[in-house]
Amino acid sequence: MAGVWPFVVVAPQPVVYAAPPPVVYAAPVMVPDNYVWDGYEYVGLVGDQCYYLGPGNLWLFCDPFRLERFHGWEGGHPDWRNHAVRNDHYRTDRNGHVQPRHDGR
């Protein structure tokens, strides 16, 4: 019965592989005790890590672009720590918890 229509072709279904989602490690939530306005945004330090005040008033790690910009501003304002604002208003972390001050106050 060659050449008779309709031809039926049976083929295996293609295999679809879905990679598992990447593992995301959440960094500890840190809130700076003091911050400054660097001309673009509020920036604060916890230890040697820079944070900026992001959307929703959450402190986020400074990415390399922001860090470079802050260090450039910092170079022109070597006494910025003397003029930093005490952080009494932006103490809530991204989980909604109020973080205590690190300087013991």
C-alpha positions as CSV (number, residue, x, y, z in Angstrom):
1,M,0.0,0.0,0.0
2,A,2.8,2.3,-0.7
3,G,1.8,5.8,-1.7
4,V,-1.6,5.7,-0.1
5,W,-2.6,8.8,1.9
6,P,-2.7,9.6,4.8
7,F,0.8,8.7,6.0
8,V,1.1,8.3,9.8
9,V,4.5,8.9,11.2
10,V,5.1,7.9,14.8
11,A,8.1,9.7,16.3
12,P,9.3,10.0,19.9
13,Q,8.5,13.2,21.7
14,P,11.5,15.5,22.1
15,V,13.2,15.4,25.5
16,V,13.0,18.7,27.4
17,Y,15.4,19.2,30.2
18,A,14.7,21.9,32.8
19,A,17.7,22.9,34.8
20,P,17.1,23.4,38.5
21,P,16.9,27.0,39.7
22,P,20.2,28.4,40.9
23,V,20.8,28.3,44.6
24,V,20.7,31.8,46.1
25,Y,22.5,32.5,49.3
26,A,21.1,35.4,51.2
27,A,23.7,37.5,52.8
28,P,23.2,38.6,56.4
29,V,20.9,41.6,56.7
30,M,23.0,44.6,57.8
31,V,21.8,48.1,58.5
32,P,24.4,50.9,58.8
33,D,24.4,53.1,61.9
34,N,25.3,56.2,59.9
35,Y,25.0,57.2,56.3
36,V,25.9,60.0,53.9
37,W,24.5,61.5,50.7
38,D,27.1,61.0,48.0
39,G,25.3,63.2,45.5
40,Y,23.3,60.3,44.1
41,E,22.0,58.2,47.0
42,Y,22.5,57.4,50.7
43,V,25.5,55.2,51.4
44,G,26.5,53.7,54.7
45,L,29.2,51.3,56.0
46,V,29.0,48.2,58.1
47,G,32.5,47.0,58.8
48,D,34.2,47.4,55.4
49,Q,31.1,46.7,53.4
50,C,29.2,49.6,51.6
51,Y,25.5,49.6,51.4
52,Y,23.1,52.0,49.7
53,L,19.5,52.8,50.5
54,G,17.5,51.2,47.8
55,P,13.8,50.9,46.9
56,G,11.5,50.4,49.8
57,N,14.1,51.9,52.1
58,L,16.1,48.7,52.2
59,W,19.9,48.7,52.6
60,L,21.5,46.8,49.6
61,F,25.1,45.8,48.8
62,C,26.8,48.4,46.7
63,D,27.5,46.9,43.3
64,P,30.9,47.7,41.7
65,F,29.5,50.7,39.8
66,R,28.1,52.3,43.0
67,L,31.2,51.4,45.0
68,E,33.5,53.1,42.5
69,R,31.3,56.2,42.4
70,F,31.2,56.4,46.2
71,H,35.0,56.0,46.5
72,G,35.4,58.8,44.0
73,W,33.1,61.0,46.1
74,E,34.9,59.9,49.3
75,G,38.2,61.0,47.8
76,G,36.9,64.6,47.7
77,H,35.3,64.4,51.1
78,P,37.9,62.7,53.4
79,D,36.1,63.9,56.5
80,W,32.7,62.5,55.5
81,R,32.5,60.3,58.6
82,N,32.5,63.4,60.8
83,H,29.4,64.7,58.9
84,A,27.5,61.4,58.5
85,V,23.9,61.3,59.6
86,R,22.9,59.0,62.5
87,N,20.6,56.3,61.1
88,D,17.5,56.5,63.3
89,H,15.0,56.3,60.4
90,Y,16.1,53.5,58.1
91,R,16.6,50.6,60.6
92,T,14.2,48.1,59.1
93,D,15.9,45.2,57.2
94,R,14.5,43.5,54.1
95,N,12.7,41.0,56.3
96,G,10.8,43.7,58.2
97,H,12.8,43.5,61.4
98,V,14.2,46.5,63.1
99,Q,18.0,46.1,63.5
100,P,19.8,47.4,66.6
101,R,22.6,49.8,66.3
102,H,26.1,48.3,66.1
103,D,27.7,51.1,68.1
104,G,25.8,50.2,71.3
105,R,23.5,53.2,71.3
